[in-house]
């Protein structure tokens, strides 16, 4: 993964002593009007509890209202809107704290992009809110100790299992071998996009042909393997341009371009504008969301359901 000099993150909600933490959006500077996109080095769940607003995740707007759940992975570019009344309960955790739960349980611990947004309702909403609320209570009550750390991590694992059980989006028909090939490709690409943009290199590492890799990529994403590689490099370029002060030339070098002009041509082809223009526009104010139902603007998750998460020091 590319290491870069990040812009200051202010009072971003870093995980606490056990590698897990909870707080509310209004207690952080994530929605400060003067801040542009930022990259956090840990996972963040945001459960909208009040108001309407927009959150950008990797430059894609996500509309939020009470019951909206967002998952921001480490390294993704995130920016919260500044709409008055928007609030959310946040859960953060370091990527390594759930490693002991991964084998045999299905707890999702991978940093690869996955589902980003859910609109909770009914029993799913009740279950997720209950888990978030109890985690908030226990994060406030316990400040040290091996048993307490284990409790917080187990509660987080249960929360993520509940999220994994939410109805997934329809997937195209694919074979198991294509899924395995593509997942291996995505992991290798995540680690190697700064070193190589050649599909041949990724196919060789997997032990398959370029044709097999392209077929798997088309089956899963509708994009060729080369397009997936270029998409990932262009995304990393956008993240670095928006979230760091690195020069355009340095960003190009980090992504494997020997000449700034080659990087500029690549970025213009993928993003439709020059790196400089994109950087200048990434700091522009986010437009406020206009709620579809004006009467619903003040909606919030009932206080009695969220009181443990909003007051984590409660007994």
N, C-alpha and C positions, 0 to 999 in steps of 0.2 A: 504494500500500500504506500502511496506517495506521502511523504512527510513534508509539511509546509509550515511556514510561519503564519499562524492564524491571527486575525484581528482580535483585540480583547473581547471577551465574552461577558464581562460585567458579572451580574449576579445570576448567571445561568444556574439551573437547579441540579448541581452535581450530586451524584449518589453519595450516601452517607457512609458511616463507618463499616457497615456490613456489605457494602457494595450495592445497596438498594436505598432509595430515598423517595419521599413523597412531599409535595407542597402544592400550592395553588398558583396558577398563572399570574394572578394579581400580586403575588409576593415576589415576583422576579422581574427582570427588565426585558424579558423576551418580547414583550409587546410594546417596547419603547419606540416612539415615532421616529427617532433619529437613527435607529439601527437598521442596517441592511441585513441581507442573509448571513447566516453563520453556520458553522459546522461543529457539531458536538461529538466528542469522542466516545459517547456511550449511547445506549438505547433510551428512548423517551416515548412513553405513552401519554397521550393527552385526551382526557375524557371531558368534553364540553359540558359544563354544568349550568351555564346561564348565557343568555344573549345569542346573537348571531355574529358571524365573522368569517374571515378568510385566512387560511394558513397555506403558505406556499411550501411545498416539499419538492426539492429539486426542480424549482421554477414552475411547477404545476399547481394551480390554485385548487384548494380543497375547501368546499363550503361547509361551515360548521353551524350547528344549532344544538340545543340540549339533547344529549344522547349520542352525539357524534364521537366516535373513537378514532384517533389517529395514532399510527406507529411510525416514528421517525428513527431510522437506523443510524448507527455510527457513520459519520462522514457525509451524510446527506446534507444538502443545503436547506435550511429551514428559516422561514420568516413568518411571524405571527402578525396579523392585522391589528389595527389600533381602534377598532370599533368600540364605542362606549358600551359598557355592560357585558362585553364578552369575558367569560372566565372559564377556567377548566381546572380539573384536578390532574396533576402531573405525577407520573411514576417514572423514575429513572433507575437504571442499573448498568453496571459495568459488564462488558461482553463476556468476561471469564467466570462470573459467579455461578452461572447455571451449567457449566461444563459437567459437573458430577451428575446432573439430572438427565443428560441427553440420551445416554445409552439405555434402550429398552423402555423409555417412557414417552417418547415423542415430543418432549418439550422443545419448542423451536429455539435454537440458540445460534443459528447461522446468521451472519450479517448480510447475506445476499438479499437484494430487494425482493420483497414479497407483497402481500396485500397491504395497503396503506390506510384505507378508510372503511369504516363500518358505520351504519346508522342503526344503533341498537334499538330494540323494541321488545316488549313482552317479557318472557322468561329470560331471554338472553340478556336484556338490559338489567333486569333485577339481579341476575347472577354476577355479572361483571361489576355492577355498582357495589354489591355486597363485598366482593373480593377486594376491590379498591379501597372501600371504607375500612375494612378490617386491617388491611396492610397499613393504612394511614395511622390507625390507632396504635398498632404495635411498633411502628417506626418511632412514634412519639414516646411510648412507654419504655422501650428498651434501648439502652445506650451503649451496651458492651456485653460481652460474654459469648462463648461458643454456642450455647444452646439457643440464645436469642438470635444470633446470626443465622443459625440453621432454620429457625422458625420463619424469619423474614424471607429467606431464600426459598423455602418450601411454599410459602404463600404466593410469592411471585411466580413460581413454577405452576401452581394451580391456576393462577390468573391467566397465564399464557396458554395453558391447555384449554381453558374455557374459550379463549379467543380463537384458538386453532379449530375448535369445534363449530364456530360460527359458519353459517352457510357459505361455501366458497362460490366464486364466480364460475360459470360454465367453462370447461376446458375443452380444447379440441381433442379429437380422438388421436391418441399416440400410443406407441408401443413402449413397454418398460425399458427396452434397450435404448430407444431414442431419448427417453427421459433421463436415464443414467448418463448417457453421452452428453446431453446438453448441460446437466448440472455440473458434471466434471469440467466442461468447457467454461461455464460461468465462473467457477471457483478459480480456475487457472487464469482466466481473463482478469478477474478482480485483482489478482496478485501480479499479473504480468503485463497489464496494458501500458505501463510506462516503459517497458523494454521492447515489446514487439507488437506490431499491428498486422503481422503475417498470419493468415489462417493456417498456412502450412505448419508453422511452429506449434500451434495449439493442437492440430490434428496429430502431429508426431508425438507430442507429449501424452496424448490420450491413447495412441496406438491405433488410430483409425485413419481412413482416407479423408481428404478434403471433401469429397462427394458425400461421404457418410455424415460428416460433421455438418455440412450445409443442409442435408436432408433433415437431420434432427433439429437444427435451428429453425428451419422453415416450418416444421411440424408444430413446434412449441410456440414460436413467436410470429410466424409469418414473415420473418426477415432472414436473409441469408446470413451465413456465419460472418462474412466480411462486413455486412451492414451492422451486425451486432457488435463487432469489434470497434468499428468507427463510431457507433452510438456511444459506447462506453468511454472512448477516448474524448469525444466531444463533450460528454457530460462532465468528465473530470476537468476538462478545460473550463467549462462554465463555472463549476464549483470554485476552482482556484482563482478565476478572474473576479468572481463576486465576493469571495470570502477571505481573500488574502491581499496583501500589498505587493506580492511578487510581480516583477516586471513581465511583460508579455514574452520577451525573449527567454527569460528563465522558465516560465511555464512551458513554453515550447520545448526547451531542453529536457525538462522533467518528464515530458510525454514522448520523448524519443525523436524529436525533430531537430536535426542538426543545424538548420537554417531558419531564422525567424520568418523569412518569406514563405517557406514551405508550410510552417504552422499557420500563418495568416491565411494562405490559400485554403488549407484544409478546414480551418474554422469557418471561413466565409461560406464554403461549400455546404458545411453541415448546419450552420446556425443562421445563414442568410445575412450576416453582417460581420464587420471586422471585430477582432477581439477588443479593440479600444471602444468601439461603439457599444458593444455588449456590456463592458465594464461600466461605462457611464450610465447606461440605462438600468443596471441592476440595483442601483441605489435609489431609484425613483420611488416616490411614495406609492404604496399599494392603494388601489381604489377601495373605498368602503363598500361593503356588501349591502345591497338593498334586499331586505327580506321579502319573500313572496307573499307572506301573510303578515301585514302590518300589525294586526292584533296579537301576533305571536312573538313580537320582538322581546317582550319582557319575560318570556317563558323561561323556566329553569327547572332542573330536577328538584323535586320536593326536598325541602331542607332536612326533614327527618330521615331521609334516605342517605343524605350526604354528610350529616353532621359529624360522624366519626372521622371522615377524611378531611373535613374542613377544620376540625379541631383535634389534631392528632395527639395532643397531650391529655385528652380526656381519659379518665380511668376506664 
